[in-house]
Amino acid sequence: MKISPLRLNHVFAALACVLLSIAFECAAQDFPSKPIRFVVPYGAGGGPDVIARVIGQKLGESVGQQVIVDNRPGAGGIIAAELAMKAPADGYTLFVADTGHLAINPALYPKLPYDPLRDFAPVTLAVSTPLFLVAHGGLPVTSVGQLIAYAKSHPGLPFGSSGNGSVHHLGMELVKLMAGVDMTHVPYKGVAQSVPAVITGDVAVIIAALPSVLPHLKTGKVRLLGVGTAKRTPVIPDVPTIAEAGLPGYEIKVEIGFMVPAGTPRDLIARLNGEIVKVLNTPEVAKRLTGLGIDPVGSSSERYAEVIRADQQKFGKLVKDSGARVD
């Protein structure tokens, strides 16, 4: 019986698919057989780096392989994103991404070299970090309402941020837009510079995560006016939400999760998701993170994709409305 070349090609293609499927299944069963790498778009010691190391240590113990934290700071996370995007889609390289890399950058950079949901596949939303409205201790305000009134009577009141287009910048721009006040943005190179600026009074207010300002609360050099989450945080329950304290509907937070290169087999993504969620649910890790003012989440990969899309719409509009841009 003679088989046409075209049909023979179809047979070979089908056979190749079967063999590839078997290969992926075997790979998933053996996974991981070598160290896993977390690519972190920040330097050592920052919040995302700490989160990656806390999760990575426990994950390594769980799967029996070392987890290497690879810090690649710079260019708004683009350096790290490109590195992770171009890695083999084999489950061994994960991009530790936050709201800035996945939701803000696409609106901020006209020629971003990656697309968060085209070039990556979500694994899980790992944690959510509440952001606080922080005022200089000498500023004569103790609430969000008083700050708004003070800003209206003092046009151009300076606020600091960790850089143009950062979530800390956009969080304050949202305050300006919702309150209808005129404030002047003073961008710094990072949180390490913006926090000292509010402590010394070089700027009146900033938006920041709790660990960045916690050591200075007891000294009275700064005070918390409100938290940007929809509900009060159990770490400091007496601090009202910014929404309930004067700006109904206000919400700002940083969400950090794990992404893998597009094309990573679904069974490997499911395996990684299960292992990381299991780690986040351990009492040891949950206690460590909540003690830093960080909320463990651990979502499905599908839910994380939904969160990214919603954040892209929200922050895309905020970038446009605020006129934020990178220099």
C-alpha positions as CSV (number, residue, x, y, z in Angstrom):
1,M,0.0,0.0,0.0
2,K,1.4,3.3,-1.1
3,I,1.0,6.3,1.3
4,S,1.1,9.8,-0.2
5,P,3.9,12.1,1.0
6,L,1.2,14.5,2.4
7,R,-0.4,11.8,4.5
8,L,3.0,10.6,5.6
9,N,3.8,14.1,6.9
10,H,0.5,14.1,8.8
11,V,1.4,10.8,10.4
12,F,4.9,12.1,11.4
13,A,3.4,15.3,12.8
14,A,0.9,13.3,14.9
15,L,3.6,11.0,16.1
16,A,5.8,14.0,17.0
17,C,2.9,15.5,19.1
18,V,2.5,12.2,21.0
19,L,6.2,11.9,21.7
20,L,6.3,15.6,22.8
21,S,3.4,15.1,25.1
22,I,5.0,12.0,26.6
23,A,8.3,14.0,27.0
24,F,6.5,16.8,28.8
25,E,4.6,14.3,31.1
26,C,7.9,12.6,32.0
27,A,9.5,16.0,32.6
28,A,6.7,17.0,34.9
29,Q,7.0,13.7,36.9
30,D,10.8,14.3,37.3
31,F,10.4,18.0,38.1
32,P,12.4,19.5,39.6
33,S,15.6,17.6,38.9
34,K,17.9,20.7,39.2
35,P,17.9,24.1,41.0
36,I,15.1,26.6,40.4
37,R,15.8,30.2,39.8
38,F,13.8,33.2,41.0
39,V,14.6,36.3,38.9
40,V,14.0,39.3,41.1
41,P,13.9,42.8,39.5
42,Y,15.2,44.5,42.7
43,G,18.4,44.5,44.7
44,A,19.0,42.4,47.7
45,G,17.3,43.5,50.9
46,G,14.2,45.0,49.3
47,G,10.6,43.8,50.0
48,P,10.3,41.6,46.8
49,D,13.8,40.1,47.5
50,V,12.8,39.2,51.1
51,I,9.6,37.7,49.9
52,A,11.4,35.7,47.2
53,R,13.9,34.4,49.8
54,V,11.3,33.5,52.4
55,I,9.3,31.5,49.8
56,G,12.3,30.2,48.0
57,Q,13.9,28.7,51.1
58,K,10.7,26.8,52.1
59,L,10.0,25.8,48.5
60,G,13.5,24.3,48.2
61,E,13.0,22.3,51.3
62,S,9.6,21.0,50.0
63,V,10.8,19.9,46.5
64,G,14.3,18.9,47.5
65,Q,16.2,21.3,45.2
66,Q,17.9,24.6,45.8
67,V,16.1,27.8,44.9
68,I,18.5,30.5,43.7
69,V,17.4,34.1,44.0
70,D,18.9,36.0,41.0
71,N,18.7,39.8,41.7
72,R,18.6,41.8,38.4
73,P,17.6,45.4,39.4
74,G,17.3,48.4,36.9
75,A,15.3,49.9,34.1
76,G,12.0,49.6,36.0
77,G,12.2,45.8,36.0
78,I,12.7,45.5,32.2
79,I,16.2,43.9,32.6
80,A,14.8,41.2,34.8
81,A,11.7,40.7,32.7
82,E,13.7,40.2,29.5
83,L,16.1,37.8,31.1
84,A,13.2,35.7,32.5
85,M,11.2,35.9,29.2
86,K,14.1,34.5,27.2
87,A,14.8,31.6,29.6
88,P,13.8,28.1,28.6
89,A,10.1,27.4,29.2
90,D,10.9,24.4,31.4
91,G,9.6,25.6,34.8
92,Y,13.1,26.3,36.2
93,T,13.1,30.1,35.8
94,L,10.4,32.2,37.5
95,F,10.0,35.9,37.3
96,V,9.1,37.5,40.6
97,A,6.9,40.3,39.3
98,D,4.9,43.0,40.9
99,T,2.2,45.5,40.0
100,G,4.7,47.9,38.4
101,H,6.1,45.3,36.0
102,L,2.8,43.8,35.0
103,A,0.3,46.6,35.1
104,I,2.1,50.0,35.1
105,N,5.0,49.4,32.7
106,P,2.7,48.5,29.7
107,A,1.1,51.9,30.0
108,L,4.2,53.8,31.0
109,Y,6.7,52.7,28.3
110,P,5.7,53.3,24.7
111,K,8.0,50.5,23.5
112,L,8.0,47.9,26.3
113,P,10.1,44.9,25.1
114,Y,7.7,42.4,26.7
115,D,4.0,41.8,27.1
116,P,3.1,40.5,30.5
117,L,0.4,38.1,29.3
118,R,1.8,37.2,25.9
119,D,5.4,36.6,26.9
120,F,4.7,35.1,30.3
121,A,2.3,32.7,31.9
122,P,1.0,33.4,35.4
123,V,1.7,30.8,38.1
124,T,0.2,32.4,41.2
125,L,-0.4,35.7,42.9
126,A,1.8,35.1,46.0
127,V,1.3,38.2,48.2
128,S,-0.5,41.5,48.5
129,T,1.3,44.4,50.2
130,P,-0.7,47.2,51.7
131,L,0.5,50.7,51.1
132,F,0.1,53.5,53.6
133,L,-0.3,57.3,53.3
134,V,2.6,58.5,55.5
135,A,3.0,62.1,56.7
136,H,6.0,63.9,58.1
137,G,5.7,64.0,61.9
138,G,5.8,67.8,62.0
139,L,3.0,68.2,59.5
140,P,-0.1,69.6,61.4
141,V,-2.4,66.8,60.2
142,T,-3.5,63.5,61.8
143,S,-6.0,62.3,59.3
144,V,-6.7,62.0,55.6
145,G,-9.4,64.6,55.9
146,Q,-7.0,67.1,57.6
147,L,-4.4,66.4,54.9
148,I,-6.8,67.2,52.1
149,A,-7.8,70.4,53.9
150,Y,-4.2,71.4,54.5
151,A,-3.3,70.7,50.9
152,K,-6.1,72.9,49.6
153,S,-4.8,75.7,51.7
154,H,-1.2,75.1,50.8
155,P,-1.1,74.6,47.0
156,G,2.0,72.8,45.7
157,L,2.5,70.8,48.9
158,P,5.4,68.4,48.0
159,F,5.0,64.7,48.0
160,G,7.7,62.2,47.4
161,S,7.8,58.9,45.6
162,S,10.3,56.1,44.6
163,G,10.3,57.4,41.0
164,N,8.2,58.6,38.1
165,G,5.4,56.1,37.3
166,S,6.1,53.9,40.4
167,V,3.1,52.6,42.3
168,H,4.0,55.0,45.1
169,H,3.9,57.9,42.7
170,L,0.6,56.8,41.2
171,G,-0.9,56.2,44.6
172,M,-0.4,59.9,45.4
173,E,-1.6,61.0,42.0
174,L,-4.8,59.1,42.8
175,V,-5.1,61.0,46.1
176,K,-4.7,64.3,44.1
177,L,-7.3,63.3,41.5
178,M,-9.9,62.1,44.0
179,A,-9.4,64.9,46.5
180,G,-9.0,67.7,43.8
181,V,-5.8,69.1,45.4
182,D,-2.7,70.6,43.8
183,M,0.4,68.9,45.1
184,T,4.0,68.8,43.7
185,H,5.6,65.5,42.9
186,V,9.3,65.0,44.0
187,P,10.6,61.8,42.5
188,Y,13.5,59.9,44.1
189,K,15.6,57.0,42.8
190,G,13.9,54.6,45.2
191,V,12.2,54.0,48.5
192,A,15.6,54.2,50.2
193,Q,15.6,57.9,49.3
194,S,11.9,58.8,49.5
195,V,11.5,57.6,53.1
196,P,14.3,59.7,54.5
197,A,12.8,62.7,52.6
198,V,9.5,62.4,54.5
199,I,11.4,61.8,57.8
200,T,13.3,65.1,57.4
201,G,10.4,67.0,56.0
202,D,11.8,67.6,52.6
203,V,8.4,66.3,51.4
204,A,5.2,66.3,53.3
205,V,3.8,62.9,52.5
206,I,4.5,59.7,50.6
207,I,2.8,56.4,49.9
208,A,4.9,53.5,51.3
209,A,4.8,49.9,52.5
210,L,4.8,49.4,56.3
211,P,8.3,47.8,56.6
212,S,9.9,50.9,55.1
213,V,8.6,53.3,57.8
214,L,7.9,51.0,60.7
215,P,11.2,51.9,62.6
216,H,10.3,55.6,62.5
217,L,6.7,55.4,63.8
218,K,7.7,55.2,67.5
219,T,10.0,58.2,67.2
220,G,7.2,60.3,65.9
221,K,9.2,61.3,62.8
222,V,6.4,60.0,60.6
223,R,2.7,59.1,61.2
224,L,0.3,56.9,59.3
225,L,-2.8,58.6,58.0
226,G,-4.4,55.7,56.3
227,V,-4.0,52.4,54.5
228,G,-4.8,51.9,50.9
229,T,-6.5,48.5,51.1
230,A,-10.2,48.0,51.0
231,K,-10.2,46.8,54.6
232,R,-8.0,47.7,57.6
233,T,-4.9,45.6,58.0
234,P,-4.7,43.4,61.1
235,V,-1.1,44.4,61.7
236,I,-2.2,47.9,62.6
237,P,-6.0,47.8,63.0
238,D,-6.4,51.2,64.4
239,V,-5.2,52.9,61.2
240,P,-8.3,53.6,59.0
241,T,-8.5,52.9,55.3
242,I,-7.9,55.9,53.1
243,A,-11.4,55.2,51.7
244,E,-13.2,55.4,55.1
245,A,-11.0,58.3,56.2
246,G,-11.9,60.7,53.5
247,L,-11.6,59.3,49.9
248,P,-14.4,56.7,49.4
249,G,-13.4,54.2,46.7
250,Y,-9.7,54.8,47.1
251,E,-7.6,51.6,46.9
252,I,-3.9,51.1,46.2
253,K,-1.6,48.1,46.9
254,V,1.3,46.2,45.5
255,E,0.6,42.6,44.4
256,I,3.6,40.3,43.8
257,G,3.4,37.0,42.0
258,F,5.3,34.4,40.0
259,M,5.4,34.2,36.2
260,V,7.1,31.7,33.9
261,P,8.1,32.1,30.2
262,A,5.2,31.6,27.7
263,G,5.1,28.1,26.4
264,T,5.8,26.5,29.8
265,P,3.7,23.2,29.9
266,R,0.5,23.5,31.8
267,D,1.3,20.5,34.1
268,L,4.6,22.2,35.2
269,I,2.7,25.4,35.9
270,A,0.2,23.5,37.9
271,R,3.0,21.8,39.8
272,L,4.7,25.1,40.6
273,N,1.4,26.6,41.6
274,G,0.6,23.8,44.0
275,E,4.0,23.9,45.6
276,I,4.2,27.7,46.1
277,V,0.6,27.9,47.4
278,K,1.5,25.1,49.9
279,V,4.5,27.1,51.0
280,L,2.4,30.2,51.5
281,N,-0.1,28.2,53.6
282,T,2.5,27.0,56.1
283,P,2.3,28.7,59.5
284,E,6.0,29.5,59.5
285,V,5.9,31.5,56.2
286,A,2.5,33.0,56.8
287,K,3.7,34.3,60.2
288,R,6.9,35.7,58.8
289,L,5.1,37.6,56.0
290,T,2.3,39.0,58.1
291,G,4.8,40.2,60.6
292,L,6.2,42.3,57.8
293,G,2.8,43.7,57.0
294,I,2.5,41.5,53.9
295,D,-0.7,39.4,53.2
296,P,-0.1,35.9,51.8
297,V,-2.5,35.1,49.0
298,G,-1.7,32.0,46.9
299,S,-4.2,32.1,44.0
300,S,-4.8,29.9,40.9
301,S,-2.9,30.8,37.8
302,E,-6.3,31.7,36.1
303,R,-7.2,34.1,39.0
304,Y,-3.8,35.8,38.8
305,A,-4.3,36.4,35.1
306,E,-7.6,38.1,35.9
307,V,-6.0,40.3,38.6
308,I,-3.3,41.4,36.1
309,R,-5.9,42.3,33.5
310,A,-7.9,44.3,36.0
311,D,-4.8,46.1,37.3
312,Q,-3.7,46.9,33.7
313,Q,-7.0,48.7,33.2
314,K,-6.9,50.6,36.5
315,F,-3.3,51.7,36.3
316,G,-3.4,52.3,32.5
317,K,-6.1,54.9,33.2
318,L,-4.3,56.4,36.1
319,V,-1.1,56.8,34.1
320,K,-3.1,58.6,31.4
321,D,-5.1,60.8,33.8
322,S,-2.0,61.8,35.8
323,G,0.2,62.4,32.8
324,A,2.9,60.2,34.4
325,R,5.9,59.5,32.2
326,V,9.4,58.2,32.5
327,D,12.3,60.5,31.7
